Amino acid sequence: MLCALACVEETRSVDLCLRFFDQMVEKGARITVYSLTLVLNELCKMGEVERAKALMGEMAGRGTKPN
């Protein structure tokens, strides 16, 4: 899954990245600190800081926090 997430990251598409990440969560994939940090970093690079903050809060509520 991380390989696929990294490939999505390379597309520089916020929507594609978040859609894939959401599917991982919905299907019960274990969200690691690494995968969360990967997505948050990419969102911030693309200027989507508010979306990154919202995702960080959501995932912290589920017990996963970025490093």
N, C-alpha and C positions, 0 to 999 in steps of 0.2 A: 504494500500500500504506500509506503514512503516513497518508493521509486515513482509511482504514478503521481503522487502529490508533488514531488519535485519536478516532474515533467509538466504538470499543470502550472506550476510556479513559473516555469520558463516561458509560458505563453504570454505572461504579463496581462492576463485577463482576470480582473477582480471577480467578475461574475462566475466564470468557469472555475476558478480556484475555490470560491465559497460554495458553489454548487457541489463540487466534488467533496469538499470537507463536510458539508451537511449530509451528504449521502453516507459518508463514513460513520458519522454520528448516528444517523437513523438506522443503519444496519448493525449497530452495536460494536463497531470496530473499536479497539482500545486506542484512545487518543493519548499519545505520549507527549511528554514535554517537548520533545524534538519536533513532532509534527505540528503541534500548536504554535511553537515559536516560529517555525518555517512560514506558516500562514500569516501570523501577526507581522513578521518582518516584511513580507511581501506587500501586505495591505498598507503598511506605513510607507514603504518605498513608492507606492502608487498614489500617495496622498490621501489615503482612506483611513485617516487616524481615528475618526469617530467610529467607523465600522470595526476597526481593530479593538478599540476600547469596549465596544458592545460585545464582541466575541470573547474578549478576555474575561469580562464579567460573567458571561454565560458559562464559560468553561470553568471558571473558578468556582461557580456554584455547583458544578458537577465534580469538583475535586481535582481538576487539572489546572495547574498554574504554570505560566511560562517561566523560563529561567533568565 
